[in-house]
Amino acid sequence: MTIHVEGLVAIAIFYLLILVVGIWAAWKNKHSGEAEGTDRSETIMVGGRDIGLFVGGFTMTATWVGGGYINGTAEYVYLPEYGLAWAQAPFGYALSLVVGGLFFAKPMRSRGYVTMLDPFQQLYGKRMGGLLFIPALMGEIFWSAAILNALGATLSVIVDINIKMSVIISALIAIFYTLVGGLYSVAYTDVVQLFCIFLGLWISVPFALTNPAVSDITVSAVKKVHQAPWKGSINKDDIWIWIDNFCLLMLGGIPWQVYFQRVLSASSATYAQVLSFLAAFGCLIMAVPSVLIGAIGASTDWNQTSYGSIAPKDKDQADMILPIVLQHLCPPFVSFFGLGAVSAAVMSSADSSILSASSMFARNIYQLAFRQSASDREIVWVMRITIFVFGGLATMMALVTGTVYGLWYLSSDLVYVIIFPQLLSVLFVKGTNTYGSVAAYLFGLVLRIGGGEPYLRLPPFIYYPGWIIEKQIHQETGIIEDFVKQRFPFKTVSMAASFVANFIFSHLAKYLFESGKISHKYDFLDAVVSRHSGEIMDKTTLVTRSNNIGLSEMAPVRPRLSVTLAAAFTRRDTLPTETVEEEDEESRVLV
């Protein structure tokens, strides 16, 4: 194995730069928010809610523009059976940010939540919050593992260094500056990383385009030169699959803690919306060089390159087309610079996911579910420990699991099918309760898992209309595998069924308990009869500075018989004084 000294030096300089910026950001903002009385733990999670437009726009864009984004876009443009028509990530994620900004950013930020799970625990209780934490955690951990795995493979292509060593070093650096600086370190390093991605890829494109082995990409877009046109097409039989996948990207890209962590760190609800729109534009811009690199790969006569006569797609290496183009169609110094871009993309997503997972665990599981009396210092240490644990778990999966991408595909589907419809319900639909939420969870889970997952070789037990059996040939081994291809948009249908189930079962449970058809003693989730019992947490404990949030903005609280609003809370002292006085006056009138 040949070690490229220049490549190692370039990577070392880049990693050192990121580490220095992360530590500087942590030092610069060490005491941020303390003057206003904000807890240190909340500052780590949402950056003191003072992230500006410049840094906020960069960090939100970098959240989506990761290793999977730039590598995956180039891969789909390159593959002859897909092409640009199937490279849905740029437009899907851009629209996801637009929809999130239009409908979700303002209500989440204006109510002062700290994590995405806060509204669920506020309305459905701590048990349901714990259940919803599972797919959210899976998505973050598997996503981090997948992109770390991709980084190791990329480094091994260009620099010929040990894959495991590159993954471990990259993960340790991301974990360290996230550990010391929280969201501030993640945000400021994202600025540097996004700049490196943009500059590194755009420097590489002209050299690759002018390589003698590359044909005119404008010609190969519509005519067959070395393979099918890279513009791609959508067969009539696959139109529902295309729509299903696009809806998954557009709507399933919203209910992620990495997105809402940026939304909730904005200084106002309006700023949160603007950040979303800026990031949508940034995602489209950052996808352009990846599209061009995929087109270049499809327009290359690989027999004229140092790669060899067999094209990457015929060696099951289509997913590595971006680093392969950098390695074999660009001069060495350019490929090393492009390698820095890929490394930046991976780290900018990995650190965000690790911080998001630890934030949800420390706040929604440890503090709100088990240790409501936990001190701020205790929560900070729980966050630090979980950052290390979740980062280590993602790294271990990247090293030992060969189906990381399959796990991530499945977990991202579960986020779309389970969490998105519940987020819709908790923010915009009145009258849902914990029983409906549990039913929705089960409906979505069974319908999605029932459709199978080819990446994991998970066979379906629900055969949706239009299913067919296709054969997959592994080019290097020659092994032929049969798998079931679901042409029905079952992911989107599963999501819709989950949403409808939440509404129907919530109202059914409410009717059965309130009408007396089911005894009140069986309301074991305290969701209807004992709606305001200790199981449903005091709404004012979900935010630190409750005086900035009117109760009218929160989920409606209706007194039952002579039970007043003040009496509904176990911690009466947390209510604003005027609210308590008003409720006492109502009690005297009722009596």
C-alpha positions in Angstrom: 0.0 0.0 0.0 1.4 3.4 -1.0 1.0 6.2 1.4 0.6 9.7 -0.2 2.5 12.0 2.1 1.1 15.1 0.5 -2.5 13.9 1.0 -1.8 13.1 4.7 -0.3 16.6 5.2 -3.4 18.2 3.5 -5.8 16.2 5.7 -3.8 16.9 8.9 -3.8 20.7 8.1 -7.5 20.6 7.5 -8.3 18.6 10.6 -6.1 20.9 12.7 -8.0 23.9 11.3 -11.4 22.5 12.2 -10.2 21.5 15.7 -8.8 25.0 16.3 -12.0 26.7 15.1 -14.1 24.4 17.3 -12.0 25.1 20.4 -12.0 28.9 19.7 -15.8 28.9 19.4 -16.1 27.1 22.7 -13.8 29.5 24.4 -15.4 32.6 22.8 -18.9 31.6 23.9 -18.0 30.0 27.2 -20.1 32.4 29.2 -22.7 33.2 26.6 -26.2 33.3 28.0 -25.1 33.4 31.6 -25.9 37.1 32.0 -29.5 36.5 31.0 -29.9 33.6 33.4 -29.9 30.9 30.8 -28.8 27.4 32.0 -25.5 26.1 30.7 -27.2 23.0 29.4 -29.6 25.0 27.3 -26.8 27.1 26.0 -25.0 23.9 24.8 -28.2 22.7 23.1 -29.5 25.8 21.5 -26.5 28.2 21.7 -28.2 30.8 23.9 -30.7 31.4 21.1 -28.6 34.1 19.6 -27.3 32.4 16.4 -27.1 35.1 13.7 -28.2 34.8 10.1 -24.7 34.3 8.7 -23.6 31.5 11.0 -27.1 30.1 11.3 -27.5 29.9 7.5 -24.2 28.2 7.1 -24.7 25.7 9.9 -28.3 24.8 8.8 -27.0 24.3 5.2 -24.1 22.2 6.4 -26.6 20.0 8.4 -28.0 18.6 5.1 -24.9 19.0 2.8 -23.1 16.0 4.3 -21.0 13.2 2.8 -24.2 11.3 1.9 -25.6 14.4 0.1 -22.6 15.2 -2.1 -21.6 11.5 -2.7 -25.2 10.3 -3.2 -26.1 13.1 -5.7 -23.0 12.3 -7.8 -23.8 8.6 -7.6 -27.4 8.8 -8.8 -26.4 11.2 -11.7 -23.7 8.7 -12.7 -25.8 5.5 -12.6 -27.3 4.8 -16.1 -30.5 3.4 -14.7 -31.2 6.5 -12.7 -29.5 9.7 -13.8 -30.3 13.3 -12.9 -34.1 12.5 -12.9 -33.6 10.3 -9.9 -31.1 12.6 -8.0 -33.9 13.9 -5.8 -32.0 14.9 -2.7 -31.1 18.5 -3.7 -34.6 19.5 -4.6 -36.2 17.3 -2.0 -34.2 18.6 0.9 -34.4 22.2 -0.4 -38.2 22.0 -0.4 -38.1 20.3 3.0 -36.4 23.4 4.4 -38.9 25.7 2.7 -41.9 23.7 4.1 -40.2 23.6 7.5 -39.7 27.3 7.4 -43.2 28.1 6.3 -45.1 25.9 8.7 -43.0 24.4 11.5 -40.2 26.8 12.4 -42.4 29.6 13.7 -44.6 27.6 16.1 -41.7 25.6 17.4 -39.5 28.7 18.1 -42.2 30.9 19.3 -43.2 28.4 22.0 -39.6 28.3 23.3 -39.0 24.6 23.0 -35.4 23.3 23.5 -35.7 20.0 21.5 -38.0 18.5 18.9 -39.4 16.1 21.5 -40.6 18.8 23.9 -44.1 19.2 22.3 -44.6 15.5 22.3 -43.9 15.1 26.0 -45.9 18.2 26.7 -49.1 16.7 25.2 -48.5 12.9 25.2 -46.5 12.5 28.4 -43.0 11.1 29.1 -43.8 7.5 28.1 -44.7 8.5 24.6 -41.8 10.9 24.4 -39.5 7.9 25.2 -41.0 5.9 22.4 -40.6 8.7 19.9 -37.1 9.1 21.0 -36.2 5.6 19.6 -36.7 6.3 15.8 -35.2 9.8 16.3 -32.1 8.4 17.9 -31.8 5.6 15.3 -31.9 8.1 12.5 -29.2 10.3 14.1 -26.8 7.4 15.0 -27.2 5.5 11.8 -26.8 8.7 9.7 -23.5 9.5 11.6 -22.3 5.9 11.1 -23.1 5.9 7.4 -21.3 9.0 6.6 -18.3 8.1 8.7 -18.2 4.8 6.8 -18.3 6.7 3.5 -15.4 9.0 4.7 -13.2 6.0 5.5 -13.8 4.5 2.1 -13.2 7.9 0.4 -9.9 8.4 2.2 -8.8 4.9 1.3 -9.4 5.6 -2.4 -7.4 8.7 -2.6 -4.7 8.5 0.1 -4.4 4.7 0.5 -4.6 4.9 4.3 -6.2 2.4 6.7 -10.0 2.9 6.6 -10.5 2.2 10.3 -7.8 4.7 11.3 -9.3 7.5 9.2 -12.8 6.9 10.6 -11.5 6.8 14.2 -9.5 10.0 13.9 -12.3 11.9 12.1 -14.9 10.8 14.7 -12.6 11.7 17.6 -12.0 15.2 16.3 -15.8 15.8 15.7 -16.6 14.4 19.2 -14.0 16.5 20.9 -15.0 19.9 19.7 -18.7 19.0 20.1 -17.9 18.0 23.6 -16.2 21.2 24.6 -18.3 23.7 22.7 -21.8 22.3 22.0 -23.8 24.0 19.4 -21.4 27.0 19.2 -18.5 24.8 18.2 -20.7 22.9 15.7 -22.0 26.1 14.2 -18.7 27.9 13.8 -16.9 24.8 12.4 -19.8 24.4 9.9 -18.9 27.8 8.4 -15.4 26.6 7.7 -16.5 23.2 6.6 -19.1 24.5 4.1 -16.6 26.9 2.7 -14.1 24.0 2.2 -16.8 21.9 0.5 -17.8 24.6 -1.9 -14.2 25.6 -2.8 -12.8 22.1 -2.8 -15.4 20.7 -5.2 -15.5 23.7 -7.5 -11.7 23.6 -7.9 -11.9 20.0 -8.9 -14.6 20.4 -11.5 -12.7 22.3 -14.2 -9.7 19.9 -14.1 -12.0 16.9 -14.4 -14.0 18.5 -17.2 -10.9 19.2 -19.3 -9.4 15.7 -18.9 -8.9 14.1 -22.3 -10.9 11.0 -21.3 -14.0 13.0 -20.6 -16.5 13.6 -23.4 -18.7 16.7 -23.7 -21.2 16.4 -20.9 -23.8 18.4 -22.8 -23.8 15.7 -25.4 -23.7 12.7 -23.1 -26.7 14.2 -21.2 -29.1 13.4 -24.1 -27.1 10.8 -26.2 -25.5 7.5 -25.4 -21.7 8.0 -25.5 -20.1 5.6 -23.0 -23.3 4.7 -21.2 -27.0 5.7 -21.1 -27.6 9.5 -21.0 -26.9 10.9 -17.6 -30.0 13.1 -17.7 -32.0 10.0 -16.9 -35.7 9.3 -17.2 -38.6 8.0 -15.2 -40.4 5.0 -16.4 -44.2 5.0 -16.3 -44.2 2.0 -14.0 -41.9 3.7 -11.5 -43.6 7.0 -11.3 -45.2 6.2 -7.9 -41.9 5.1 -6.5 -40.4 8.4 -7.6 -43.3 10.3 -5.9 -43.0 8.2 -2.8 -39.3 8.9 -2.5 -39.7 12.6 -3.2 -42.4 13.0 -0.5 -40.1 11.1 1.9 -37.3 13.6 1.3 -39.5 16.7 1.3 -41.6 15.9 4.4 -39.4 13.3 6.1 -36.5 15.9 6.1 -38.5 18.0 8.6 -38.8 16.0 11.9 -35.1 15.8 12.7 -33.5 17.2 15.8 -30.6 18.5 13.7 -33.0 20.8 11.9 -34.9 22.0 14.9 -31.8 22.5 16.9 -30.9 25.3 14.4 -34.5 26.6 14.3 -34.6 26.8 18.1 -31.2 28.4 18.3 -32.4 31.4 16.3 -33.0 34.7 18.1 -36.6 34.9 17.0 -39.3 32.9 15.2 -38.9 35.1 12.1 -35.1 34.5 12.1 -35.8 30.8 12.3 -37.9 31.0 9.1 -35.3 33.1 7.3 -32.6 30.6 8.2 -34.6 27.8 6.7 -35.1 29.7 3.4 -31.4 30.6 3.3 -30.4 26.9 3.9 -32.8 25.8 1.1 -31.0 28.0 -1.4 -27.6 26.9 0.0 -28.5 23.2 -0.5 -29.3 23.8 -4.2 -26.1 25.7 -4.8 -24.0 23.1 -3.0 -25.5 20.3 -5.1 -24.3 21.8 -8.5 -20.6 20.5 -8.3 -21.8 17.0 -7.2 -24.2 16.9 -10.2 -21.4 17.9 -12.6 -19.0 15.3 -11.1 -21.7 12.6 -11.6 -22.1 13.8 -15.2 -18.3 13.7 -15.7 -18.2 10.1 -14.4 -20.9 9.1 -16.9 -19.1 10.8 -19.7 -15.6 9.2 -19.1 -13.9 6.6 -21.1 -12.3 4.8 -18.1 -10.0 2.8 -20.4 -8.0 6.1 -20.9 -7.5 6.6 -17.2 -5.4 5.1 -14.5 -8.6 3.6 -13.0 -8.7 0.8 -15.6 -10.9 -0.4 -18.4 -13.9 -1.5 -16.3 -16.2 1.3 -15.3 -16.9 1.9 -11.6 -20.6 0.9 -12.1 -19.4 -2.5 -13.3 -17.3 -3.0 -10.2 -20.0 -2.1 -7.7 -18.2 1.1 -7.0 -20.8 3.6 -8.2 -21.2 5.0 -4.7 -17.6 6.0 -4.8 -17.8 7.9 -8.1 -17.0 11.3 -6.5 -13.6 10.3 -5.0 -12.8 8.2 -8.0 -13.2 11.2 -10.3 -11.1 13.3 -7.9 -8.4 10.6 -7.9 -8.2 9.6 -11.6 -9.3 12.7 -13.5 -7.6 15.5 -11.5 -4.0 16.3 -10.6 -2.9 15.0 -7.2 -2.9 18.4 -5.4 -6.4 19.0 -6.6 -7.7 15.6 -5.5 -6.2 16.2 -2.1 -8.1 19.5 -1.9 -11.3 17.8 -3.0 -10.7 15.2 -0.3 -10.7 17.9 2.3 -14.1 18.9 0.9 -15.5 15.4 1.4 -14.0 15.2 4.9 -15.6 18.5 5.7 -19.0 17.4 4.5 -18.8 14.3 6.6 -17.7 16.0 9.8 -20.3 18.8 9.4 -23.1 16.2 9.5 -21.6 13.8 12.0 -21.0 16.4 14.8 -24.6 17.8 14.3 -26.2 14.3 14.6 -24.1 13.4 17.7 -25.1 16.7 19.4 -28.7 16.3 18.5 -29.0 12.8 19.9 -27.3 13.7 23.2 -29.5 16.8 23.5 -32.7 14.7 23.2 -31.4 12.1 25.7 -30.2 14.5 28.3 -33.3 16.7 28.3 -36.3 14.5 27.2 -35.2 11.2 28.7 -32.9 11.9 31.6 -34.2 15.3 32.9 -37.9 15.4 32.0 -38.7 11.7 32.3 -36.5 10.5 35.2 -34.7 13.4 37.0 -36.9 16.5 36.9 -35.0 17.8 39.9 -31.6 17.4 38.2 -29.3 20.4 38.4 -28.0 22.2 35.4 -24.5 20.9 36.1 -25.8 17.3 36.2 -27.5 17.7 32.8 -24.4 19.2 31.3 -22.4 16.1 32.4 -25.0 13.8 31.1 -24.8 15.6 27.7 -21.0 15.2 27.7 -21.1 11.6 28.5 -23.8 10.8 25.9 -21.9 12.8 23.2 -19.0 10.5 23.8 -21.2 7.4 24.0 -23.3 8.1 20.9 -20.2 9.2 19.0 -18.4 6.0 19.9 -21.5 3.9 19.0 -21.7 5.6 15.5 -17.9 5.0 15.0 -18.2 1.4 16.1 -21.1 0.8 13.6 -19.1 2.5 10.8 -16.2 0.1 11.5 -18.0 -3.3 12.0 -21.3 -3.1 10.2 -21.5 -3.6 6.5 -25.2 -2.5 6.2 -25.0 0.9 7.7 -26.7 2.6 4.8 -29.5 0.0 4.9 -30.0 0.8 8.6 -30.0 4.5 7.8 -32.5 4.1 5.0 -34.9 2.2 7.3 -34.5 4.6 10.2 -35.0 7.7 8.0 -38.2 6.0 6.7 -39.4 5.5 10.3 -38.8 9.1 11.1 -41.0 10.0 8.1 -43.7 7.4 8.8 -43.8 7.7 12.6 -42.6 11.1 13.8 -43.8 13.4 11.0 -47.5 12.6 11.3 -47.3 13.0 15.1 -45.5 16.3 14.7 -48.3 17.4 12.5 -50.9 16.3 15.1 -49.2 17.9 18.1 -48.7 21.2 16.4 -51.8 21.7 14.2 -54.5 19.2 15.2 -56.6 19.7 18.4 -57.9 16.8 20.4 -55.2 14.1 19.9 -54.0 12.2 23.0 -51.6 9.5 24.1 -53.9 6.7 23.0 -54.1 8.0 19.5 -50.3 8.6 19.5 -49.6 4.9 20.5 -52.0 3.7 17.8 -50.3 5.9 15.2 -46.9 4.6 16.2 -47.9 1.0 15.8 -49.7 1.6 12.5 -46.8 3.4 11.0 -44.3 0.9 12.2 -46.1 -2.2 11.0 -47.0 -0.8 7.6 -43.5 0.4 6.9 -41.7 -2.7 8.2 -44.2 -4.9 6.4 -43.1 -3.5 3.1 -39.6 -4.9 3.6 -36.2 -3.3 3.1 -33.9 -4.6 0.2 -30.8 -2.9 1.7 -31.1 -5.1 4.8 -32.4 -8.1 2.9 -35.6 -7.8 5.0 -38.4 -9.6 3.2 -41.9 -8.1 3.2 -44.8 -9.6 4.9 -47.2 -7.1 3.3 -47.3 -7.2 -0.5 -48.7 -3.9 -1.7 -50.4 -3.6 -5.1 -48.0 -3.6 -8.1 -45.2 -5.5 -6.4 -42.7 -7.4 -8.6 -39.7 -9.6 -8.2 -36.4 -8.2 -9.6 -33.0 -9.7 -9.9 -29.8 -8.0 -8.6 -26.5 -9.0 -9.9 -23.3 -8.3 -7.9 -20.7 -7.5 -10.6 -17.6 -8.7 -8.8 -19.0 -12.0 -7.4 -21.6 -12.7 -10.1 -24.1 -13.7 -7.5 -27.7 -13.1 -8.5 -30.3 -12.2 -5.8 -34.0 -11.9 -6.0 -35.8 -9.2 -4.1 -39.3 -7.8 -4.0 -39.7 -4.3 -5.5 -42.7 -2.4 -4.1 -44.0 -0.1 -6.7 -46.8 1.2 -4.5 -46.0 4.4 -2.6 -46.4 2.5 0.7 -44.1 4.8 2.7 -46.3 7.8 2.1 -49.4 5.7 2.6 -48.0 4.4 5.9 -47.4 8.0 7.0 -50.9 9.1 6.1 -52.4 6.0 7.8 -50.4 6.9 10.9 -51.8 10.4 10.9 -55.4 9.3 10.5 -55.0 6.6 13.2 -53.8 9.3 15.6 -56.9 11.4 15.0 -59.4 8.5 15.0 -58.1 6.6 18.1 -57.7 9.8 20.1 -61.3 10.8 19.6 -62.5 7.2 20.1 -60.6 6.9 23.4 -62.0 10.3 24.5 -65.6 9.2 23.7 -65.3 5.8 25.4 -63.9 7.2 28.6 -66.0 10.4 28.9 -69.2 8.5 28.0 -68.5 5.9 30.7 -68.5 3.0 28.3 -65.0 2.2 29.6 -64.4 2.8 33.3 -62.2 5.7 34.3 -59.9 3.4 36.2 -58.7 1.9 32.9 -57.3 5.2 31.7 -53.9 3.9 32.5 -52.1 6.4 30.3 -53.8 9.3 32.2 -54.6 10.8 28.8 -58.3 11.5 29.0 -59.9 11.3 32.5 -56.7 12.3 34.4 -55.5 14.5 31.6 -53.6 16.8 34.0 -52.2 14.3 36.4 -48.5 14.1 37.3 -47.9 11.9 34.2 -48.4 14.8 31.9 -45.5 17.1 32.8 -46.1 20.7 33.9 -46.0 22.6 30.7 -44.1 25.4 32.3 -41.1 23.1 33.0 -40.6 22.5 29.3 -39.0 26.0 28.9 -36.5 27.8 31.1 -37.9 31.3 30.7 -41.6 30.7 30.8 -42.4 34.4 31.2 -41.6 34.8 27.5 -44.2 32.3 26.5 -47.9 32.8 26.9 -50.0 29.8 27.9 -52.4 30.6 25.1 -49.6 29.6 22.7 -49.4 26.2 24.3 -51.7 23.2 24.0 -55.2 24.2 25.4 -55.8 23.4 29.0 -59.5 23.1 29.8 -60.6 22.8 33.5 -62.8 19.8 34.3 -65.7 20.5 36.7 -64.3 22.6 39.5 -60.7 21.7 38.7 -58.9 25.0 37.8 -55.9 25.6 35.8 -53.7 26.3 38.8 -54.8 23.2 40.5 -54.0 21.1 37.4 -50.3 21.7 37.9 -48.3 19.9 40.6 -45.9 22.9 40.8 -48.3 25.8 41.4 -45.4 28.1 42.1 -44.2 27.9 38.5 -47.3 29.7 37.2 -47.2 33.4 36.6 -48.7 35.2 39.6 -51.4 36.9 37.6 -52.6 33.5 36.3 -52.8 32.0 39.8 -54.8 35.0 41.0 -57.2 34.7 38.1 -57.7 31.0 38.7 -58.4 31.6 42.4 -61.0 34.1 41.5 -62.7 31.6 39.2 -62.7 29.0 42.0 -64.5 31.4 44.4 -67.1 32.2 41.7 -67.7 28.5 41.0 -68.2 27.8 44.7 
